[in-house]
């Protein structure tokens, strides 16, 4: 039995996956921005890094992306500390992480009045 070739389906499939990943990233950005207000830039960096990793790991990155992002956010160890009406964010000290210095600079600019 010979299968019928469908080149249009083959051409459309990667576009659908790319669109699904883009939509998922937008949803994750909104969810994490609500959970960690003022850290949108950090969340965007995490999403971009983990999207690249998901594409490296699978042809279906949208299935891996949420867990990769969640693990990365957990590894950063962001803690919300509230004093009065002001919320302060603290990052754990881990000398091996290159992103920590960037994040601390970004957090300082968000925290300063």
Steps between C-alpha positions, in 0.01 A plus 500: 500500500643835396442800722399825343752780536370824648772764464271778620450319832874456541557870432228614742599281795812698608300822478234359731761388753667842489164672550416269791833577669451874450149489647621291793786741570253790510279313747796403717628859494162624625473232769850554637468880476197474728681270739815718503395860432778729382716214371374491142848540351637212705206282405552585134868398522405171665234431237742567214772279649263215569334526159840453335565200725157353421564528124836324548337217694190433292308563181207571732645774724159620618469176697824564692502878536271540805701253710834644390388852591360388834827324586706804399286738707525263797878482457521881521334473839309824476335582830240765554559695817245761598574786737212737540379592153832426325593163357870410490650223292809307600708261292705222654878526475632232267842580352459272196204682348584768243148636495499594871703819451269617222194417704629685805565813294152476352345444842679801644359721226149360565532545878644853499247783531 
